Amino acid sequence: MEAATYQEVQGLSRMTVGELRDKYLEVFGEETRSYHKEFLRKR
């Protein structure tokens, strides 16, 4: 795994639920209905 990718994955664990929801929208192009931090982090 590239260093930048590894750091980004590690950064997900420090994100708030709101930040994870924003990241989900950025990556998948749609909002999530979930507020479950572990689900969003793994997704």
N, C-alpha and C positions, 0 to 999 in steps of 0.2 A: 504494500500500500504506500502511495506517495506521502511524503511528510505533510504536505498541505491538506490532503484529504484526511489524514489521521487527525490532524489538529482540528479540523472542522467537525469531525465526528465527536471528538472529545469535548468540543465546545457546546455540543447539544445538551450535555448533561448539566451545564451551568445556566442554560436558558430558562426563562420563566415560561409559564404556560402561554402567555400572550405572545412572546417571542417565537415559541414553537408553532403556534397557530399562524403567525405571519410567515414563517419559513415554509410551512405546509402550503400556504396559498402561493408563495413564490415558486415552489417546486412543482406542484401538481396543477396549478391554475384554477383551483376551486377551493372554497372555504370548507373547513371541516366542522362537523357538529360536535366533535369530541373536545372535552376539557381535561381528559385523562393524560397526565404528563408522560407516563411511561409508554402509553400507546403512541403518542405523538413522537416521542423520542425514537422509538423503534421503527416507526413507519418511515 
